[in-house]
Each structure stands twice: as C-alpha cells, then as structure tokens.
Amino acid sequence: MPSVSEWAATGKLCHDKRVTTKPEHGLAEMVGEAHAAYRSLRPVSARWHADACKVLPGGNTRSVLHFDPFPFRVASAHDQVLIDVDGHRYIDFCGNYTAALLGHSPATVQAAVADVLNEGWALGATHPREVELAQLICDRFPSIDQVRFTNSGTEANLMAIGTALHHVAAVAEGSGDRRTIGVFDQAYHGGVLSFGPQDGPHNPMNVPHRFRVARFDDIVGLDDLFQPDLACVLVEPVQGSGGCRPASPAFLQELRRRCDDTGTLLIFDEVMTSRLSPGGAQQRFDVLPDLTTLGKYLAGGMTFGAFGGRRHIMAAFEPSAERSLTQAGTFNNNIVSMTAAITTLRHELDADTLGEVNDRGDRLRADLQAAFTDAGVGLWVTGLGSMLCVHSDDDRLVELYFHAMLAQGLYLARRGFMALSKAITDDDCRRLIEASADWAASIARTGG
C-alpha cells in the first residue's frame, strides 16, 4: 500500500497535469440528451419516483441519493451488483458512500444476524455482545482506550463533541469560555454537522454549537483557528463528502502539536477513513487523536456508530464521576448491530483484506487519471486507498460522466464519489477504466 507521502506526490502530479478545456459543444444539451436516454430506459423507476414524491418530499428520505432526472430504484443487491426495478444491473462503485465495504448481503454477517435473532433483539438491557465488540474496537484502534456505541456516525460525532466540551470545561474551569469547535471547509460530519461552501457553519440544519471554520490542509490558517475560546477540533483525515481530499501528514501533525500546546482536544472523524488500514487513518498517518468517531461499514452494512478515546476523557461517563455525563439511545447496543460488527471485525476485515481493497483503489485512481489526462478532458481524480472522487471545474462534465457510466452498468455517486468494496474485482475496475477512457475520448472529440 503506498505511503501517504507517495500518494501526495502522485496526487499533486495528477492535479497539476489536468486539462481544463472549455466545452465547444453545449454541455447543457448533452446533459439533456443523457437525461432523456436515461428516462426512456427506466419507466418502472419513473413510476416509483412519481409515487414517492406524493408521500416523500423530494421522493426520498436521504437527499444524497437524488439525481436528475430521477434515481433508479433498487430491487435487489448481492456482492457488488445492484439490480433495479427495470431489470438493469450495475457494478456498485458507490459502495453506499463507504458503508458497503463488505459488498451487499455478506454471507457471514447475514448468517450471524439470523442466528442471533433467535435470542431476541429489543432487549432493553446490557448483554455480553456489546462487551465483546468494545474489546475488539479498543484492540484495533490505537487511540481508543474505551468506547461507547451509537446508531450512526452523526450521533457519534455529536457525542464526541459534547464529551470534548465537557472535558475541556472541567479542566479549564475558571480560565475562560472555551466553547468553540474548530472544523474545516467542505467538511461533513453528519446531517447536522455539515460545512459546505454554500452555508459554512450557518447551514440551517446544523446543531447550534459555536463553530469556527478554517481551510482544510492549510497550516498557516491554523493561526486563526487556535484562539483562546477553542475547545476541540473535529477533522476527517481524508474528507469524504468534501471530495476525497486527504490531509497532508504535516497538517495533521501540526494539528496534534497545537492541540497539545493549548489543551485543545483533537477529534478524528474516522466514520469513513477507518477503512484505510486496520487501525484507521490515525494508524496510517501515525497521528493519534484524543477522541475518535466510527460508523458506516463496521457493522457490515447495519446501522452503527461509536465514539471513544483516552480513558481519562471517557471516564466522564462513569456513574460515580463528579458531574458525570449520560448518553441515551434506545438502540445504542442493539443486538443486530453488535453481532454484525463482531462478525465484520473477526471474520471479514483483516489486514490483508483491507490492504487489497485499498491497493486496488490506488491503482484505479491512477488509471482513471491517466485515461482523463490522455484524452485531454477537464476531469481529475483525488482520494486515498479505496476512497476516490472525480472532479471538474464544470459540474456538468461530472454529470455527463456519471450518466455515461450508468449507461454501461457502472454506478458511482452523482458527485463523482466512489468507495470500493471488497467484492469489487480487478475485472470490474478494468471495465470502469475502459468505459471511462472510451467516454473521455468521445468527449474530447466534441471539444468537451
């Protein structure tokens, strides 16, 4: 697996060599043609979308899944394949935005969950499986001495922030109002912690914490971030929704140094990036946070989240602690997610498996970049390991690429995001590379 510094050199070279040609053929017309072709082949999905819009605003209950003219509806999924209600088959390169690292319906998880349901599932009590899972997570991630469970990565990040604010207030009592949370531009830490370019910290769906937004991977910008009111910094080592942008090792190291110097807690959002090595991005970058959040794939595709960290910080949840914290959540330790996660960690995600899927992602990213560069189209690819994203200065070009790949039975996120699963094969990647090269060549001939 390439080192982070090796990735940085490769990624910079690809970025510097990208071509940003201006389309001579109208991209708007080409997008319209792609939409018409898509619509004509999916009448059943169109009817489902029309019905959905009557009872679901926008026709869905997860906004990221929408794309124009309407999203296809999945009828079934297995391994790396999705089949929609119109009978179209897709190789799934989206990977449920990193949550489907095992592919769809992995047999080990399916069998374990089916078996445990015979013992009941809505227990309303503690049980041995949560202890077993906690031990596996603490053994796996170097910064986690103790852990608590949630139902999603969003919840995990909210709980980690609250824990950090509590800890810093207790340590710094009487020395000022340290309530500000440091975050970075384009970061996404869940549906109520989103810092895109349109709204920044003022997204109306965000929780009303006091946020300060700095530029991601900009060491100089940390001077403005680290003010006396800063309590904690929340960062993704590789931004996921922000376009698969890896931080440089120097940036993360400087964050760690400044947090140490100022008594600020460093939180790594590893909901996505924990897939980058057995011990997560913190192991790969060799920078340890004070708190870590987890989610997505760790329960084999079931709902899951967790937050944990250094023992003296997590001790705030001890019932005997002075001003102890409480954490509610009816399904925090639900038997299905606990069992699925135990199975995933014990039987699916060893070092060799993670190494293979991340190496495959590194090769795919390089090959896609070569295809776009050779054709001279204005697309470039960023990412690290099994997380990658296709970009353009003109979003319509990414939309054309997305629809062109769908027409070839290859599914990625509309915004160009991909997250490889362990079910994706080298042949699947070759198919994507060849389809991308053919499409890029055709676009180049039109002047796009």
N, C-alpha and C positions, 0 to 999 in steps of 0.2 A: 504494500500500500504506500503511495507516495507520501512524503512528509508534507507538512503544511507549507514549509518554505518552498518545496518543489512545486506545490500547487500554485503558490503565489507567483512564481516566476512564469509558469505556463499560462496562468490566467491573465497576467499583465500583458504577455506577448499577444495572446488572442485578442484582448481588448484593444491593444494598440493597432493591430493589423485589420480590425474590422472595417468594412466598407460601408459608407453611409450614402449610397446613391439615392438620388431623388427620383421617384417614380415618374415615368413619362406616360405610361398608360394609367388611366384613372383607377386608383386603388378602391375608391368608393364603388365604382361599377363592378370591379372584380369581387369585392365583398358581397355585393348584392347578388351576383351570379352564384357565388358559393352558397349563400343562404337559400336561394331558390332550388339549387340542386339538392341540398340537404333536406329541405322541406318535402320535396317530391318523393323522396325515398322513405319517409317516416310518417305515414298517415296515422298509424296507431298511436305513436308518441304524441302527435299533434292533438289527437282527440283527448288523450290523458291530460295534456297540458291545459286544454280548454276547460276540462272538468276541474282540474286542480285550481285554476285561477278563480273559480267560483267560491271556493272554501278556504284557500290558502293565498294570502296576499303575495303577489308575485309568482304564484304557482308552486311555491316550495317553502320549506321551513329551515333552509340552510342557504343563505344568499350566495355563497361562493359557487354553488352548483349551477346557477343560472348562466346561460349564454344564449345569444341570439342565433336563430330566430326562436328556438325553444330547446331545452335539453332533452336528449333521448331518455327514455325510462327503462331501467334495467329490469329484466325478468328473472335472470339468474346469473350466478357468478361461481367460478371454480378455478382454483390455481391462479393463473394470470389472465384469465379470459372473462370478459363481460359479454352477456347476450341481452340485447334489448327486446322490447315488446314487438318490434317489427322483424325480429329474427337476425339482425346484424350482429356479428361477432367482432369484438375489439380486444386487442392485446392492451392490457391496462398498464400504461406507464405513469399514470397519475398516482396510483397506489394509495387512494384515499388520503392524499396530502400527508403522506408518511405513515398513516395508521395501519396500512395493509402490508407491512413489511413481510409478513408470512405468506402473502397471497390471500386468496379468498377460500374460506372454509377449510383451513388446515386440519388434516385428519386427527392429529394428536390433540389439538385443542377441542375439536368437536367431540371426540370420544370422552375426554376428561370432563367436559361440562355436562354431557349427557349422563355420565355416571354419577356425578356429584348431586345432580338434581333429585336423585332418589333419596337423598338425605335431608331434603328441604332447602329452601333458598331465602326466604324473607325471615331471618332468624330473630332479629332484634336482640342479639346477644353476641358476646365475643365467641370466637371459635379458633381452633388450632391453625387453620389455614392462613389467617392473617399474620400470625407469628412466623410461620414458615416463609411466607413471601417477604416479610420485613427483613428476615435474616438474609435472604438471597439478595435483596437490593442493597443492604448495608455492606455485604461482602463484595458486591460488584462495582459500586461507585465510590471512588476514593474519598470524596468529601463528606459522605453521609455516614454519620455515627448512629443516628436514629431517624425514623421516618414515620409519617402519618399519611393515610390514604384519603383520596377524594374521588369524585366521579369524572373529572375532566382536567385537562391541563389548565383551562381557565380558572377553575376553582383552586388548583394547586398554586397558581401564581398569586391569586388574591390572598390565600392563606400565608404564603411566604412573605408577601409584603406586610401583612398585619403582624406576623411574627417578628419581622425585622424592625418595624416601628416600635413595637412593644419593647424589644431588647435594647434598642438604642436609647429610648426614653428612660429606661431603668438605669442604664449605665451612665447616661449623661444628665441625670436629674439635677436641675438647678443650674445647668450650664447653657441654657438657651433652648429655643424651639426648633428641634430637628424633626421636621415632619415631611420634608420634600423627598420625592422619589425621582431618581435620575433614570431616564430612558433615552432611547436613540431614535433618530428619524427613520421612518418606514418600519419601525418595529411592530410586531404583532405578538401579544402575549395572551390572546383570548378575545372573545367577543366584546368584553367590556374594558379591554386594555389594548387599544389599537391606536397607532400614531402615524397614520399615513400622511402623504403630502398635502391632502386637502384640508384636514382638520387639525393635525398635530395633536396636542393634548386636549383640544376642545371638541373632540368627537362627542356628539350628544349622547351616545351610548356608553361612554366611558364612566367608570365609577368616579365619584368626586374627590379623589385624592389630589394632593398638590404635586404636580409633575413638573419637571424641568427637562426639556428635550435638547439633546446635543447631537452633533453629527456622528454617525457611526464610523468607526475605524479612523477617527481623527484625533490624534494625541494632543494636538495644540488646542482643540476645542474643549478638552477636559479642564482647562483652566477656568472656563466659565461655569462648568458643571459643578465643580467641587467648591461650593460656597458653604458657609458655616451652618446653614439650615439643612444640609443634605444628610439624610438618614441612611439611604441604601441606594444601590444602583442595580437595575434589572437589565440583563443583556442576554441576547442569543449569541452564542459563539459563531454561529452561521445564521444569518437572518433567513427565515423560511419564506413567509409571505412577502417580505421585502425584496425578494428576487434572488434568493440563494447567494447572498453576499457573505463570504467568510471574513471574519475579522483577521487582522494580522496577529501573529504571536506577540509582536511588540506592543500592540494596542492592549491586548488582554493582560499582558504582564504589567503594563503601566497602570491599568485599572486596579489590579491587585495591589500594587505598591501604594497607590494613592489611598485606597480604602484602608490599608494597614496604617498609613501615616495619620489618617484623620478619624479613625474609629468608625468608619462607614462600612456597612455590611454589603458584601458583593453577592448578588443572586444570579446564578446561571439558569436561564430558561433552557432546559435540555429536553423539552417535550418532543421536539423533532431531532435535535442533534445527538441525543444519546445513542442513536443508531450508528454513529460514525466510528465507534470502537467499543469493545466490551465494557469499558469504563466510561463511555461517553466522550464528548468533545473535550471535557476537562482533562481526561487522560491523554487524549491525542495532542492537545495543545500544552499539556503539562502546566496548567494553571488551575488551582483549586479554589472554588468559591466558598463562602460561608454557608450558603443555602443553595439547594438545587431543586428544580421542579421537573417532574416527569409526567408522561402521559402517552397518548397515541397508541403506538404499536405494542407496548409492553404487555398488554393483556390479550394479545393475539387478535385484535380487532374488536374486543369488547370495550365497553365504556370503562375508562380508567384514568386516574391521576394520582400523583403523590408529591409530597414535598418533604425534604429532610435536610439535615445538615449537622453542624457541630453539636456535640452533646450539651454543652452549657447553654446553647441558644434554644435547642428543642426542649430543654428542661422546663421552659415556661409552661408546658402543658402538664407537668406533674401536678396532680390534685393538691399535694401538700405545699406547693410553691407559694411564696407570697405573691399576691395579685396574679394568681395563675390564670392562664388562658384556657378557654374551652373551644372546642371545634365540634359543631353539629354536622349532621349529614346522615339521613336515614340509610342511604345505600353506600356509605364510605367503605364498609368492609363486606360488601355483598358477596355471597358465596360464589357466584358465577365469575365475576372479575378476578377475585382472589385465586380461584382454581385455574382460570385461563392464564393468568400471569405466571403462576408457579410452573405450569406446563411449558409456557414460552421460554422462560429462563432456564429451566432444567433440560429441555429436550430440543429446542429449536435454534437458539441464538448463542452458539459457542463462538470462540474467536475465529475459527476457520470459516464458518458460515458468514459472519459479518465481514471478514476480510475479503471474501469472494464477492459479495454483493457490492461492497464499496469500491473494490478494484474495477469491477465491471462498470460502475458508474463513472469512474475516472476515465476509462477508455471510451465510453460512449460520449462523454462531454468533448473529449479531444477530437473524436471522429466527426461529430456533428459540426464542431467549429471549423474543421478542415473542409467539410462539404460546403458550408456557407461562404467561407473565405475563397475557396477555389472558384465558386460561381460568381463571386463579387456582389452578393446581395447584402443588404444592410441589417444583418442579424448577427448576434454574438451570444455566447453561452457562458454562464457563470455557475459556480457551485463547488461542492467538495464531496467526494465519495458518491454515495447513492442519491444525493440531492443535487438537482441541477435545474436551470431555468434558461429559456430562450428569450432574448430581449431585442428590441428595435427602437430607434428614435421615433418611428411611426407605428403606433399600436395596431393600425390596420394590417400591417405586414405580418404581425404575430397572429392576428385573427385569420388571415389567409392561410398561414402555415397550419394553424390548428384545424381548420376545416379540411385542408388538403390531407392531413394525416388521418382524420376521421374517415374520409372517403376511402382510404387504404386500410381501414380496420385497425387504426393505431390511436389510442386515446391518451391524451395528456390534458392537463388543465388548460382552460381557455387562455390564461395569462402566460402560458408557456412553461409552467412548473411541471417537473417530473420527480417522482420518488420511486426508485426501483424496488421491487420486492424480490425475495429470494426465489420466487417462481419464474422470474424473467430469465430467459436464456440468452446465450450468445447469438443464437439464430434470430431471436426476437429483436435484439439490438441491431443485427445486420439488416433486418427488414426495415427498421426505422431509419437507419443511416442511408440505405439505398433509396427509400422513398423520399427522404429529405434532400438528397443530392439531386434526384430527378426533378423534384419540385423547384428547388433553388435554380437549377439550370433553366427551367421554363420561365421562371420569374425574371431571371436575368435577360432572357431574350425579349421580354416585353418592356424592359427598361426599369423594372421594379427592384 
